[in-house]
Amino acid sequence: MLLGGKRAGNHHVISCPQTKNFSSSCQQISLLVEYKEKKRKGHWDVGIYLEDQEGRRNPTACIRGLYSVGRVDAGATGHFFQTELKSQIEFIDETDSRCSTINLIDSLLAECLYNSIGQIMRPGGQLFISYVNEKSFSEHCEKAFRLGIPPIATTLGKLVALSGCIKVWSYYGAEGRSRIEGEKPATPEAKLKSIQEMLGVLNEYLGSQPRSMSEKCVEAICRDNARKLIRHLQGEESGMN
């Protein structure tokens, strides 16, 4: 079973993790995972939907992607999850057609989603989040990259890091690589090394002067992301000692 959970029609249902770092709204959401195996063995097209406590679901997937199991007999070779995230979704009540719109970033549901995804990634596996499927993501990431802001401090980079794929990077400008990429450490030693490396990157960024006075909004978001990630990574580091 791809993400665990229980069968529900054409979906598998898993609950968001009961984690103190997430808001109570996250803890009242179930993920509905729909997937279809592709011709290439070990690869699935995946759609992830949300269902709230009232049984309302979003009609279009909040995350779509390609999941590859990779070679189980060779560590995490070929193991990846390439994803596209919607910035907001609508919950529709089928009984009276009422709908409500939720911003996945502002509500922290995106963090909850990628934390859940990270739990099914094997050590050494890679997670990708595209930034070209939504205008808000592409504008944010491209402005940040042009300013020299590290990928991990962007909104999507933070999601990759919070999934457990701590080592975060991007091949900005490379054709066909318009995404934030991350790797889940293969060993505890590799995890500690990645944490220390990313902490160095984030602290160096926060210690630098603002890149542009005309892009205050992007700077503010990225610096806030950096501060939150530093606290998170420091917690991960202390938990390993």
N, C-alpha and C positions, 0 to 999 in steps of 0.2 A: 504494500500500500504506500502510495507516494508520500503523503504527509501524515499518515496515521489517522486516528479518529474512527468514526463509524459511518457506515453506508447510509445514505439518505437519497433515494431515487438515483439521479444521475450524478450525485455529489458525494463527497466524503466530508464530514463535519468534524472540525476540531475547535476547541475553545482557545481563546487568546490566553496567554500565560498569566497566572495570578502573580504579578510582580509589583512590588511596592513603587517602582519607578514609573509605573503607568497610571494614568487617571482611572477613576472608577468607570468611566464610560467605556474604556477599552476592555475592562474586565467583564462587561455585560454583552460582548459581541462574540459571535461564533463565525468561523471562517468556513465557507463552502467551497470546496476545491473540486473543480471539474477538469478532467484531463483526458486526452485522446492520444494513444500511441501512434507515432509516426512510422513510416516505412523503415526508417533506419532504426535498428534494434537499440533499445535502451534510451530512446528519446521520446519526449511527450510534449505536446502542446498543452499548456496549462492556463486555466482561468480561475482567479480567486474572487469570490463574492463575499459579501458580509450579510449577516442576519442579526437583528437586534432582539432584545428580550420580548418584544411584542410580535415577533415573527415576521417583521418587515425585511425585505431583501432589496439590494440594489440590482436593477435589471441588467446593467452592463458590468463586466468584470472591472474591479478596481486595480487588479494586477493581471497582466497577461505576459506569458513568457514561454521560453523553451527550456525544458529541464532535461539534463543528461545525467544518467546514473554513472557513466564512466566505467572503468574497469575495476570491479570490486576486488579482483585478485592482484591489483597493482596499485594499492593505495588509493589515491584520488585522481589518477590519470584520466583526463577527459570528463571529470565530474564538474558540472557547472549549472548555474541557473541564470539565464539571461532574461531580464524582466523589463516591463514598461509599467509605470505607475501613473494612475490618474490623480490629478491634484484634488478633485472633489467628486463626490458621488451623491446620488439621490436615493433615499429610502422611500419606497412606495408601498402604501397600505392597499392591498388588493381588494379589501372590503368596501372602501369608500373613495379610492383613488387619491387619497391625500399623499402628498410627498413632502419631504424635508431634505434640504441640501446640507451636506457636511463636508467641510474642508479637511482632508485627511492629514495635512501637515499641521494646521493650527490645533486640531483636536488631539494630536499625538497618536491617532489611529495608525498612521503610516509607520511610526516607530514600533507599535505593537505588531503590525503585519510583518515587518522585516525581522523582528526578534523571533517570531514564529518560524519564518522561513529559515533563519539561521540555525534553528534547532535540528533541521533535517539535512543540513549540509555536513558532509563528512570532513574531518580534518584534511587540509590540503585542497579542498574544493574551492571554486571561485564563484563569486556572485557579481553580476553586472546589472546596472540600472541605466537604461537609456535616458538621455535628456533631450532628444529631438522629437518625441511624440507629443509633447505639450509645450506651447509657446512660453509659458511662465518658467518652466524648467530650463529650456534652452537659453532664454535671455539671462536668467540668473547665473547659470553655469558659465556661459561664454563671457559675460562681464567679469565674473570672478577670475576666470583663467587669464583674460587679457590683463587683469590687474596683478597677476602673479600670486593670487591667493591659492593656498594648497587645496587640492581636490577634497581632502577629508573634511575641510571646514565648510564646504558647500552644503546645501540642504540635502542633496542626494548622497553626498559623501558621508554625512553624518549617519544616514540610514544604513549604508553599507557597513560602517564601523559598528553600529549598534547591533547588527545582525551577528556579530562575532567574527566577521571577515575584517580583522583589524588593520591589516596592511592595505592601504587604499591609494589608488593612483588613477591617472587618466592619460590617454594618448591624444590630448587635444590637438586637433588639426589633422590627425591621421584619417585618411579616407576609410569610412566604414567602422570607425571606432568612436562614435559619438556617445560615449557612455562613461560612467564612473565604475571602476573595477576594484574588486577586493578579494583577498584570499584568506581563508580560514587557516590559522597556523596548524601545521601538521603535528607538532610536538609541544609539550609545555615549554621547552627551551625556546622554540621558535616563537611561541606566543609572547613570552617575556621580552624577547628581542624586538618583536614588532610593536609591542606596547611602548617600550622605551624609545624606539625610533619615531613613532607617531607622536608621543609626548614631546619629543624634541622639536618636531615640525610645528606642532601647535603652539608651543611656548615661544618659539622663534617668531611665528606669525604675530602673536599677541604682543610681543615686545617690539615689533616694528611700527613705524609711522604709518598712518592711513595711506593707502595707495592713491586715492582720488577723492577730492572734495565733492566732485560732481556725482559720485556713486555712493553717497552716504548710506543709502538703504541697503545695498549689497554688502557693504563693509559692516554695517551694524548686525545684519543677519549672520554673516560668516564669523564675526568675532564672538557673538553670542553662542553660536554652534561650537566654536573652539573652546570656550570656557566650560560648556556643558560636557563636552567630550573629555576634557582634561580631568574633570571630576570623576567621570565614568571610568576612564582608563586607570586613574590612580586607585580607584576602588578595586578594579580587576587585578592590578599589580599587587596591592596589599593582600588580597585574598590568596595570592600564590605563595606568599612568604610564610 
